[in-house]
Amino acid sequence: MHFNRFLALLFMFFVCCKNNENVYLNIDNSVSYVGMEKCAACHFEQYNSFIQTGMGKSIRPALRKHSFLPLSTELYDSILNLHYHTYFNNDSLYINEYHIVDGDTLNLFNTKIDYIIGSGHHTNSHLYSNNGYLYQVPLTFYTQDSILDFPPGFENNQNTRFSRKMGLECIACHNAYPDFVLGSENKYNYIPEGIDCERCHGPGEVHMNRIKEGHIIDTSLYIDNSIINPSKLSSELQNDLCARCHLQGNTVLKDNKSFFDFRPGMFLKEVMDVYLPRYSNSNDEFIMASHVDRMQLSKCYTSSNESLSCISCHNPHLSVKKMPNDFFNKKCLDCHLDLDCKEDNSKKVEFNNNCISCHMKNSKTLDIPHVTITDHKIAIFNNEEEVKSKISDSTFLRLECVNNDSPSNESLLQAYLQQYERFEPKEYYLDSALIYLNKIDINSKQGVYLNIYYLFLNEDLNGIIHIIDNLGVDFSLKNLFITKDYSNKDAWTCYRIGESFFRNKQYNFATKFYQQAVKLSPYSLEFRNKYGVSLFNEDKFMFAVDEFEFIINEDNNFISAYNNLGYVYFKKGENAKALSYYNYALKLNPHHEKTLLNKAQLFLIEDKIKDAVICINKILLINPNNKEANNLISYLNEI
């Protein structure tokens, strides 16, 4: 018996020394997810404990029992003069947007909030779904300090109201895998309620079928290769599993990969490279979900020959809020057996002889206001008043790929382009991108895609047109940009090409590429909107109407489609119908400058000067630099 156990342990040793990719059967992408309810049938104790953790509560229906909000709240945007009022109707949460003008209250938008995102350990943010299109609501409750404020990115005159798309990259980390609509940016057939068992253990189909067939593995002797047990993975694979969501950054997907493709037991770099900007003198600055990166910067990690992993200290089945006070301190003492702390006794008393309090301080993050989290960079702080350097006082050094020591030039190029487009439009990102662009084969399909991406961000539209002229329009549409996938990469390339032709007033070619973008991504409504505008510019009015009507049938809050429908009917001379669409667009957003401008032009045609001036003044109140509005005012002053 002892000999058999020795052989089993030896087998386990060799398994763990291998890369593990080919050991577990459920890594294969043909294996299906079954849902955590099936797991609960046999593992109820673990299931019942896990759903009480922050991960288990990551997304929930917006019901009273799940919300940390007071029964009624008010939030005010002083820049846009918008008020937000939340309230519960029976058990459901609603938000009402309104503004007050001359003492009168004008209700603008009212919707049921469908989901709370965030466990409440730090925040409750809020999402609403319109026919499956998922958006963020402009309101977050920061639970640590009980502060109601705007979500990150909505502040400083950046309030996008109810139009921030919640795409797959976000939802696939904050939740179990959703049923995402291929060919969209933010449409879902189904959204689960919280991160589930299979995000850490992998899909359960093979395991469940084995159990049904009576094949029970004695896991005290053998590894059950039908399901991932993270504790049996190498420390590198354990950290990659956690890093999938606890390594927030600038994510570059590998070619032909999506956010669905990572499975426990894989190396993260097989699916994606994650980049973080590095700055001089900024060792104490970090973003919220950077736990793995911070831990790997610790001496504890490097001194362990990189064997330290997240689950060396954490039990994912148990909520950190319910752990005994000395739980994590004992984890430190597991390694530091002969610890001889040199700290003054007064300090030891102040921190209750707790290693965590001294060496993993609670800190503010760069990206989330009103929140403090435990810094996972385990360090010795010289003194309590240590001054932290600020990013604003530091020098940008590079983008560092934190999960792959040897990223490709293509990956690095895309990282710099994404950093410029998605995070901060600093010219040095484009300068760095050009360095890597010059290192790749720009005649390969990937090279063409990245070259067009670079030229588009650099606003070199003629450069893009030159590429397509050399390739040939028909060749590009029939052979090059033809792949429909979750990243919508080819669709975005067609959109950028279409934009280049459109801005050069070559509407016939613009329409072809917009049409291809819509074909590849039919539920990306921005693509359809531009396709409709291009059709309009080719005088294909009713085809344009079809596109705009498709959009509002999909998402009846899509303001630009109403504005564009109004403009089509205005050009057809149907002013009453045009005005009704303009008014509906302005009901959704009274600050929509393009609609106000179009409405002013309609009034001028009808010689309703006073009404036109009212619209123009509203534009200038919102944006005094609006060129078209200023031109109209100048014109009116001259007549």
Secondary structure, 3 states (H helix, E strand, C coil): CHHHHHHHHHHHHHHHHCCCCCCCHHHCCCCCCCCHHHHHCCCHHHHHHHCCCCCCCCEEECEHHHCCCCCEEEEEECCCCEEEEEEEECCEEEEEEEEEECCEEEEEEEEECCEEECCCCCEEEEEEEECCEEEEEEEEEECCCCEEECCCCCCCCCCCCCCEECCHHHHHHHCCCCEECCCECCEEEECCCCCCCHHHHCCCHHHHHHHHCCCCCCCCCCCCCCCCCHHHCCHHHHHHHHHHHHCCCEEEECCCCCCCCCCCCCCHHHCEEEEEEEECCCCCCCCCCCHHHHHHCCHHHHHCCCCCCHHHCCCCCCCHHHCCCCHHHHHHHHHCCCCCCCCCHHHHHHCCCCHHHHHCCEEECCCCCCCEEECCCCCCCCCCCCCCCCHHHCCEEEEEECCCCCCCHHHHHHHHHHHHHHHCCCHHHHHHHHHHHCCCCCCCHHHHHHHHHHHHHCCCHHHHHHHHHHHCHHHHHHHHCCCCCCCCHHHHHHHHHHHHHHHCCCHHHHHHHHHHHHHHCCECHHHHHHHHHHHHHCCCHHHHHHHHHHHHHHCCCCHHHHHHHHHHHHHCCCHHHHHHHHHHHHHHCCCCHHHHHHHHHHHHHCCCHHHHHHHHHHHHHHCCCCHHHHHHHHHHHHC
